[in-house]
Amino acid sequence: MTHQDTTPEAVANKAAADSTTSTTGSPTAAPAVPTASADPTKWGRVDADGTVYVRTPDGERAIGSWQAGDAAEGLALYARKFDDLLTEVELLETRLGTHAGEPKHTLTSAKHLHESLAEAAVIGDLAALTVRIEHLLVRAEQAVEGAKHEKERARADAIARKEALVVEAEQIATESTHWKNAGDRLRQILDEWKKVRGVDRKTDEQLWRRFSKARDAFSRRRGSHFAELDRQRAASKAHKQDLVEEAESLTESTDWGETANRYKQLMADWKAAGRAPKDSDEALWQRFRAAQDRFFSRRSEAFSERDAEFAANAKLKEELLVEADQIDPSGDLKAAQAHLQRVQERWDEIGKVPRERMRELEGKLRTVADRVRAAADAQWRRTDPEAQARVDQFRDRVEQFEAQAEKARTAGDDRRAKQAEAQAAQWREWLEAAEQAIASR
């Protein structure tokens, strides 16, 4: 079994050797350091004249004087001071482990502790404590470096977030025409902007200038839009006032068709005029609609009266048609014509009938008139003197050519006889056609 040297010098030398690994490798768990108050005699002594010494890897070092009593009490006092240093180191280690506070502050405190050990008036395992503090320094430096990287990453993320907000604001400023939604979104962007931290001042000011410029551009464009809208609405108001005045001037018109068409055009013009300011648009519309309602109400009343009159007229014409149907032109044609004329005069005096009855009633009267007219035409054709004269003329020509044919045949001139017979046949056809025309009348 190998004997292990447990003298303070040996322990200190081992701690120094272990510290090499602690400072060169990736630190894991911090090396343990025993409390000095458990056995301060391992790490120091008080000589006969009261000088207090601490044992180090480089030998003993005087750290003070004890004249107040027993030497053990002096050693205990300086051992408690060592334990206080150890507690301070443990607190720094805990702060690193729990990420409490800034790693840079922890590193500064650890460096101060490390620098103070060379002259620290304490009794304890200074070599092991040195290794532990060096281990703490490595961890603190790594934490500082990690915090630096984290800060840079957070800064880059913050810049990227603000850059995205700026780009969105610039897009809204140049493209959006949904004014309310866009304005609300810009206010939301501003609230989000205030929550983003960690951007350096120079970059933040540059991004803020772009954001402010975008907001100003949007405000100008929105203001210009609503100013133009106000101008358009003012022009629309003036135009609609003119339309209302004309509509009101037509309410008493009795030119139903022309005025109704004009109201339709006025309505089309109203729709094309656009919106007037809200406080006046509704009032103008009420006046315009009231004017229309007044005219069309009057027209409806007039049409109702007219329809009743037309219906009565239709009934009178139906009665008149019964009388007209009794006209018989086959007997006394002149009496029939006179009767028809009286019926037509009374027909015209009765006046208009409903549109849907007009064709029916007019058609029935036209049938009676056509019957009388047909009888008159037939009688005229039968008594036409010119037609009878043509028949007599054709008959004379037939008789003339037949006599010539007979004379030529008696004289033995067959050629002239045939010519005369052919001409007689032609005139006979014309005679028969003329006689048939008169007979068909």
Protein Blocks (a to p, Z undefined) as FASTA:
>chain_A
ZZddfbfklmmmmmmmmmmmmmmmccfbdcddddfklmmmlmgccdfkopacdddfkbpc
dfbdcfkbcfklmmmmmmmmmmmmmmmmmmmmmmmmnogajfklmmmmmmmmmmmmmmoc
cdddfklmmmmmmmmmmmmmmmmmmmmmmmmmmmmmmmmmmmmmmmmmmmmmmmpcclkl
mmmmmmmmmmmmmmpghiafklmmmmmmmmmmmmmmmmmmmmmmmmmmmmmmmmmmmmmm
mmmmmmmmmmmpcblmlmmmmmmmmmmmmmmnopadfklmmmmmmmmmmmmmmmmmmmmm
mmmmmmmmmmmmmmmmmmmmmmmmmpcfklmmklmmmmmmmmmmmmmmnopcdfklmmmm
mmmmmmmmmmmmmmmmmmmmmmmmklmmmmmmmmmmmmmmmmmmmmmmmnopaklmmmmm
mmmmmmmmmmmmmmmmmmmZZ
